[in-house]
Amino acid sequence: MIRDMVKAVSFFKRKAGMSVEAFQAYWRSVHPDVVVKLSGIRRYVQSHTLPSGYRTREPVYDGIAEIWFDDTAAMRALAGTPAYAAVQADEAKFIDGSTMGLIITEEHVIKDGPVPANGVKNVEFVTRKPGMPIDRFQQYWHGVHGPLAARIPGVRRYVQSHTRRAAYEAGRAPRYDGVAITWFDDTQAMRVSAATPEYARVRADEANFIAPDLPFIITTEHPIIG
């Protein structure tokens, strides 16, 4: 795991009229050709929403992209470069730009286990409880809620990605206050974990610091760099 870096998390829907299969094939097989040319990238991971997530409804996002940098200066250095312009031009070929969001985060590894081979990755988009200060929210999420969630049976790895406080200090209102990511062996393991007392305690605790009905996607991750 890369520590003491910043991580850009982007989330989006596919271009209108594009099938899920075509979207995932393009994103995984073609788009990396331009992304890998960006300077300063330390790690790049795509997480694609599982096909089963489309059976009964359209998921909130078709996936997330996570890109790690040494610091925000390395990210800012990309602005205006031909390589970054090429990435943006290619995104328009398969992403609905009106759905695309980005948060710059700092990672907190709560349960440092290995990513299971052929496992699934649950991604929850976290918004703090209305009126709760960001510093109090981050402290509670990390120090109180995190240890509770780490005890859920079946969780192989658990990472909190907190939106950097610099965004709030600059007067911006990020779309999400962070992303909670947990890995399981498979979707059956997720279902089993959801029936445990530990899971029930975690869900009960959420009312103390986060808004209700958080959106989520269940994904398969594909490391591209690192």
Sine and cosine of phi, psi and omega as CSV:
sin_phi,cos_phi,sin_psi,cos_psi,sin_omega,cos_omega
0.00,0.00,0.69,-0.73,0.04,-1.00
-0.99,0.10,0.82,-0.58,-0.04,-1.00
-0.91,-0.41,0.28,-0.96,0.07,-1.00
0.83,0.55,0.59,0.81,0.08,-1.00
-0.82,-0.57,0.07,-1.00,0.14,-0.99
-0.95,-0.32,0.48,-0.88,-0.02,-1.00
-0.79,-0.61,0.83,-0.56,0.10,-0.99
-1.00,0.04,0.82,-0.57,0.03,-1.00
-0.91,-0.41,0.90,-0.43,0.06,-1.00
-0.93,-0.37,0.50,-0.86,-0.07,-1.00
-0.61,-0.79,0.56,-0.83,-0.18,-0.98
-0.20,-0.98,0.22,-0.98,0.12,-0.99
-0.93,-0.36,0.38,-0.92,0.02,-1.00
-0.95,0.31,0.31,-0.95,0.02,-1.00
-0.89,0.46,0.62,-0.78,-0.02,-1.00
-0.83,0.56,0.71,-0.70,0.01,-1.00
1.00,0.06,-0.10,1.00,-0.02,-1.00
-1.00,-0.03,0.73,-0.69,0.03,-1.00
-0.95,0.32,0.38,-0.92,0.05,-1.00
-0.87,0.50,-0.67,0.75,-0.04,-1.00
-0.89,0.45,-0.69,0.72,-0.01,-1.00
-0.93,0.37,-0.64,0.77,0.04,-1.00
-0.87,0.50,-0.77,0.64,-0.05,-1.00
-0.91,0.42,-0.62,0.78,0.01,-1.00
-0.90,0.43,-0.68,0.74,-0.02,-1.00
-0.93,0.37,-0.73,0.68,-0.04,-1.00
-0.85,0.52,-0.70,0.71,-0.09,-1.00
-0.99,0.17,-0.58,0.82,-0.17,-0.99
-0.98,-0.21,-0.42,0.91,-0.08,-1.00
-0.94,-0.35,-0.76,0.65,-0.09,-1.00
-0.85,0.52,-0.60,0.80,0.01,-1.00
-0.84,0.54,-0.40,0.92,-0.02,-1.00
-0.86,0.51,-0.55,0.83,0.01,-1.00
-1.00,-0.01,-0.52,0.85,-0.03,-1.00
-0.92,0.40,-0.65,0.76,-0.06,-1.00
-0.92,0.39,-0.21,0.98,0.03,-1.00
-1.00,0.07,-0.12,0.99,0.06,-1.00
-0.95,0.33,0.71,-0.71,0.01,-1.00
-0.98,0.18,0.51,-0.86,0.12,-0.99
1.00,0.00,-0.09,1.00,0.00,-1.00
-0.96,0.28,0.78,-0.62,0.05,-1.00
-0.99,-0.16,-0.50,0.87,0.01,-1.00
-0.39,-0.92,0.54,-0.84,-0.01,-1.00
-0.57,-0.82,0.85,-0.53,-0.03,-1.00
-0.75,-0.66,0.75,-0.66,0.15,-0.99
-0.98,-0.19,0.64,-0.77,0.10,-1.00
-0.80,-0.60,0.91,-0.41,-0.10,-0.99
-0.99,-0.15,0.75,-0.66,0.05,-1.00
-0.85,0.52,0.70,-0.72,-0.03,-1.00
-0.88,0.47,0.58,-0.81,0.08,-1.00
-0.82,0.57,-0.54,0.84,0.00,-1.00
-0.90,0.43,-0.35,0.94,0.00,-1.00
-0.94,0.34,-0.18,0.98,-0.02,-1.00
-0.98,-0.22,0.03,1.00,-0.12,-0.99
-0.92,0.40,-0.64,0.77,-0.09,-1.00
-0.91,-0.41,-0.25,0.97,-0.03,-1.00
-0.29,-0.96,0.20,-0.98,0.09,-1.00
-1.00,0.06,0.86,-0.51,-0.02,-1.00
-0.91,0.42,0.35,-0.94,-0.07,-1.00
-0.88,0.48,-0.59,0.81,0.07,-1.00
-0.65,-0.76,0.41,-0.91,0.06,-1.00
-1.00,0.05,-0.09,1.00,0.05,-1.00
0.34,-0.94,0.01,-1.00,0.10,-1.00
-0.74,-0.67,0.45,-0.89,0.15,-0.99
-0.89,-0.46,0.72,-0.69,0.03,-1.00
-0.88,-0.48,0.81,-0.58,0.02,-1.00
-0.77,-0.64,0.80,-0.59,-0.02,-1.00
-0.99,-0.16,0.65,-0.76,0.06,-1.00
-0.75,-0.66,0.32,-0.95,0.05,-1.00
-0.88,0.47,-0.65,0.76,-0.03,-1.00
-0.27,-0.96,0.05,-1.00,-0.02,-1.00
-0.94,0.35,-0.42,0.91,0.05,-1.00
-0.89,0.47,-0.62,0.78,0.04,-1.00
-0.90,0.43,-0.56,0.83,0.05,-1.00
-0.94,0.34,-0.73,0.68,-0.04,-1.00
-0.89,0.46,-0.49,0.87,-0.02,-1.00
-0.90,0.43,-0.29,0.96,-0.01,-1.00
-0.98,0.19,-0.40,0.92,-0.07,-1.00
-0.85,0.53,0.76,-0.65,0.05,-1.00
0.99,0.13,-0.02,1.00,-0.01,-1.00
-0.99,0.10,0.48,-0.87,0.06,-1.00
-0.85,0.52,-0.57,0.82,-0.02,-1.00
-0.91,0.42,-0.65,0.76,0.01,-1.00
-0.94,0.33,-0.61,0.79,0.06,-1.00
-0.88,0.48,-0.58,0.81,0.02,-1.00
-0.92,0.38,-0.62,0.79,0.05,-1.00
-0.89,0.45,-0.72,0.69,-0.02,-1.00
-0.90,0.44,-0.63,0.78,0.01,-1.00
-0.91,0.41,-0.61,0.79,0.00,-1.00
-0.96,0.30,-0.56,0.83,0.04,-1.00
-0.84,0.54,-0.60,0.80,-0.03,-1.00
-0.90,0.43,-0.28,0.96,-0.01,-1.00
-0.98,0.19,-0.34,0.94,-0.07,-1.00
-0.63,-0.78,-0.09,1.00,-0.03,-1.00
-0.90,-0.43,0.66,-0.75,0.17,-0.99
-0.98,0.18,0.97,-0.24,-0.11,-0.99
-0.87,0.50,-0.45,0.89,-0.01,-1.00
-0.93,0.37,-0.31,0.95,-0.01,-1.00
-0.99,-0.11,-0.15,0.99,-0.18,-0.98
-0.99,0.16,0.73,-0.68,0.07,-1.00
-0.75,-0.66,0.29,-0.96,-0.04,-1.00
-0.55,-0.84,0.72,-0.69,0.19,-0.98
-0.78,-0.62,0.59,-0.80,0.05,-1.00
-0.98,-0.18,0.82,-0.57,-0.19,-0.98
-0.79,-0.61,0.24,-0.97,0.18,-0.98
-0.86,-0.51,0.74,-0.68,-0.09,-1.00
-1.00,0.09,0.59,-0.81,0.14,-0.99
-0.76,-0.65,0.93,-0.36,0.01,-1.00
-0.99,0.13,0.91,-0.41,-0.04,-1.00
-1.00,-0.02,-0.66,0.75,0.09,-1.00
-0.79,-0.61,0.92,-0.38,-0.17,-0.99
-1.00,-0.08,0.91,0.41,0.06,-1.00
-0.98,-0.21,0.22,-0.98,0.03,-1.00
-0.96,0.30,0.48,-0.87,0.12,-0.99
-0.95,0.31,0.84,-0.55,-0.05,-1.00
-0.93,0.36,0.65,-0.76,0.07,-1.00
-0.88,0.47,0.74,-0.67,0.00,-1.00
0.87,0.50,0.43,0.90,0.00,-1.00
-0.99,0.12,-0.03,-1.00,0.07,-1.00
-0.88,-0.47,0.43,-0.90,-0.11,-0.99
-0.80,-0.60,0.91,-0.42,0.02,-1.00
-1.00,-0.02,0.80,-0.61,-0.06,-1.00
-0.87,-0.49,0.90,-0.43,0.04,-1.00
-0.94,-0.35,0.74,-0.67,-0.01,-1.00
-1.00,-0.08,0.91,-0.41,-0.25,-0.97
-0.98,-0.19,0.75,-0.67,0.11,-0.99
-0.83,-0.57,0.74,-0.67,-0.06,-1.00
-0.95,0.30,0.33,-0.94,0.03,-1.00
-0.86,0.51,0.68,-0.73,-0.01,-1.00
-0.81,0.59,0.73,-0.68,0.03,-1.00
1.00,0.07,-0.09,1.00,-0.03,-1.00
-1.00,0.09,0.81,-0.59,0.03,-1.00
-0.88,0.48,0.55,-0.84,-0.08,-1.00
-0.89,0.45,-0.60,0.80,-0.01,-1.00
-0.92,0.40,-0.66,0.76,0.03,-1.00
-0.91,0.42,-0.65,0.76,0.03,-1.00
-0.86,0.50,-0.75,0.66,-0.04,-1.00
-0.90,0.43,-0.63,0.78,0.02,-1.00
-0.90,0.43,-0.68,0.74,-0.02,-1.00
-0.93,0.37,-0.71,0.70,-0.01,-1.00
-0.85,0.53,-0.72,0.70,-0.04,-1.00
-0.97,0.24,-0.75,0.67,-0.17,-0.99
-1.00,0.05,-0.45,0.89,-0.05,-1.00
-0.94,-0.33,-0.81,0.58,-0.08,-1.00
-0.96,0.29,-0.62,0.78,-0.04,-1.00
-0.81,0.59,-0.79,0.61,0.01,-1.00
-0.87,0.49,-0.54,0.84,0.06,-1.00
-0.90,0.44,-0.74,0.67,-0.04,-1.00
-0.92,0.39,-0.52,0.85,-0.01,-1.00
-0.91,0.42,-0.34,0.94,-0.02,-1.00
-1.00,0.01,-0.02,1.00,0.03,-1.00
-0.91,0.41,0.82,-0.58,0.03,-1.00
-0.86,0.50,0.63,-0.78,0.04,-1.00
1.00,-0.08,-0.29,0.96,0.04,-1.00
-0.96,0.26,0.88,-0.47,-0.02,-1.00
-1.00,0.03,-0.54,0.84,-0.02,-1.00
-0.45,-0.89,0.56,-0.83,-0.04,-1.00
-0.58,-0.81,0.84,-0.55,-0.02,-1.00
-0.76,-0.65,0.74,-0.68,0.17,-0.99
-0.98,-0.22,0.75,-0.66,0.10,-1.00
-0.92,-0.39,0.96,-0.28,-0.06,-1.00
-1.00,0.00,0.77,-0.63,0.10,-0.99
-0.85,0.52,0.75,-0.67,-0.09,-1.00
-0.88,0.47,0.64,-0.77,-0.04,-1.00
-0.90,0.43,-0.39,0.92,0.00,-1.00
-0.85,0.53,-0.50,0.86,0.01,-1.00
-0.90,0.44,-0.67,0.74,0.01,-1.00
-0.95,0.31,-0.63,0.77,-0.01,-1.00
-0.90,0.43,-0.43,0.90,0.03,-1.00
-1.00,0.07,0.03,1.00,0.03,-1.00
1.00,0.07,0.16,0.99,0.02,-1.00
-1.00,0.07,0.32,-0.95,0.04,-1.00
-0.85,-0.52,1.00,0.01,-0.02,-1.00
-0.85,0.53,0.50,-0.86,-0.01,-1.00
-0.88,0.47,-0.60,0.80,0.05,-1.00
-0.73,-0.69,0.45,-0.89,0.04,-1.00
-1.00,0.06,-0.02,1.00,0.05,-1.00
0.32,-0.95,-0.01,-1.00,0.02,-1.00
-0.71,-0.70,0.76,-0.65,0.09,-1.00
-0.98,-0.22,0.80,-0.60,-0.07,-1.00
-0.82,-0.58,0.81,-0.58,0.06,-1.00
-0.78,-0.62,0.60,-0.80,0.01,-1.00
-0.93,-0.36,0.64,-0.77,0.04,-1.00
-0.74,-0.67,0.28,-0.96,0.02,-1.00
-0.90,0.43,-0.63,0.78,0.00,-1.00
-0.22,-0.98,0.02,-1.00,-0.04,-1.00
-0.93,0.37,-0.48,0.88,0.07,-1.00
-0.90,0.43,-0.65,0.76,0.05,-1.00
-0.89,0.45,-0.57,0.82,0.07,-1.00
-0.90,0.44,-0.70,0.71,-0.02,-1.00
-0.90,0.44,-0.64,0.77,0.02,-1.00
-0.90,0.44,-0.67,0.74,-0.02,-1.00
-0.89,0.45,-0.55,0.84,-0.05,-1.00
-0.94,0.34,-0.19,0.98,0.01,-1.00
-0.99,-0.17,0.14,0.99,-0.08,-1.00
-1.00,-0.07,0.41,-0.91,0.08,-1.00
-0.88,0.48,-0.56,0.83,0.00,-1.00
-0.89,0.45,-0.65,0.76,0.03,-1.00
-0.91,0.41,-0.67,0.74,0.01,-1.00
-0.87,0.49,-0.63,0.78,0.02,-1.00
-0.92,0.40,-0.61,0.79,0.02,-1.00
-0.90,0.43,-0.71,0.70,-0.01,-1.00
-0.90,0.43,-0.62,0.79,0.03,-1.00
-0.91,0.42,-0.59,0.81,-0.03,-1.00
-0.95,0.32,-0.40,0.92,-0.06,-1.00
-0.85,0.52,-0.53,0.85,-0.02,-1.00
-0.89,0.45,-0.30,0.95,-0.02,-1.00
-0.98,0.22,-0.30,0.95,-0.11,-0.99
-0.49,-0.87,-0.18,0.98,0.00,-1.00
-0.81,-0.58,0.37,-0.93,0.03,-1.00
-0.95,0.32,0.44,-0.90,-0.03,-1.00
-0.97,0.26,0.29,-0.96,0.13,-0.99
0.84,0.54,0.82,0.57,0.02,-1.00
-0.94,0.35,0.70,-0.72,0.08,-1.00
-0.94,0.34,0.47,-0.88,0.02,-1.00
-0.45,-0.89,0.33,-0.94,0.14,-0.99
-0.69,-0.73,0.52,-0.85,0.09,-1.00
-0.95,-0.30,0.80,-0.60,-0.22,-0.98
-0.75,-0.66,0.19,-0.98,0.26,-0.97
-0.91,-0.42,0.76,-0.66,-0.05,-1.00
-0.99,-0.11,0.53,-0.85,-0.01,-1.00
-0.75,-0.66,0.98,-0.20,0.06,-1.00
-0.92,0.40,0.75,-0.67,0.01,-1.00
-0.95,-0.30,-0.69,0.72,0.06,-1.00
-0.79,-0.61,0.74,-0.67,0.07,-1.00
0.99,0.16,0.00,0.00,0.00,0.00
